Amino acid sequence: VRRGDRAEPPPAAELRTACATGAGSEAFAQVRFDDDGLVAAALRADTAVTSADPAHDPRAGGGADSWSGLGPAVAVPMGAGDGVRGVLLLARAVGRAPFTEAETRPLRGFAGQAALALELADRRRDAEQLALFADRDRIARDLHDLAIQRLFATGMTLQSAQRFVEHPGAAERLERAVDDLDDTIKIIRSTIFGLRTRPGERGATLRGRVTEATEAAVATLGFRPALVTEGPVDTAVPPPVADAVTAVLVEALSNVARHAGASAAEVRLTVAGDRLTLVVADDGVGMPRRGRRSGLRNLEDRAHAFDGTLTVTPGPEGGTVVTWLVPLTDAPLDAEGPAGRP
């Protein structure tokens, strides 16, 4: 049974089974225990607490059905003082003798060792997380200092070479190459933001929420969409619009996963002047001739809530382009999505 990080016994919602094993353990999966029961008593007393008949002991918690077929029980705190990590709860079969002091004494030592093992595992996980974050920071720094600078220099070289190209077709290709490099730089910058932002911090900004939603879609899409953000995304967008953008992106990517049969997609969020534009493009099968309005109705309703528009067009080389555009001036502060969803 795991507990919160407080000296006093936490409320019942925080006293629940973390792991159960042995005969009859299935009945204890995710069981919640009362804050005045056997488990909480062990936390409060900081020592082992026994019950000869937990099925009829009001302190036992978990309900009489959970204790069916089980007899004497003992709850042993894992750790001591403020370092208690939880409670080790053991039960014998019905008819067996209650736990004695001689039996509970080594159990306290075992529970203390288990608490130490959990503490060491947590510290190891924290160390691995720190190493991972340091590695991600290094990759982000290399992308910014090396990759982006090289791409930028290549783009400048191509632009300067355009004036020496007389063939119209070749000049057009050079211009497209420069535009592609510019888009690639923007994608890398969005990737750098994702690498430098800790998972728990992403929800604090719209850019972070969009990054999180895009990464969450990888499991259903089977690939990672390219993400480009432009403009003052984190400072110029009112909270109601930011909530709607996140919901629209999640639904649009879900539509791509369910209907498009795509192998690639791009998400582009732009704030320019008094307008916000979210574009989700894929290389899938495209919209059917009669359209698929049911999957787009929510997106359209969310746009209309802010006097915006939704357009769905074929991609230049196949697939579908969904464009969600809303003005940022006079955005209603209490606007909600369909059925009251944000």
PyMOL commands that set and color helices and strands:
alter all, ss='L'
color gray80, all
select helices_A, chain A and resi 12-14+25-28+38-45+54-56+64-67+81-83+101-164+168-196+199-204+206-216+218-221+239-260+297-304+338-340
alter helices_A, ss='H'
color red, helices_A
select strands_A, chain A and resi 49-51+70-78+86-93+226-230+265-272+275-282+309-314+320-327
alter strands_A, ss='S'
color yellow, strands_A
deselect
rebuild
show_as cartoon
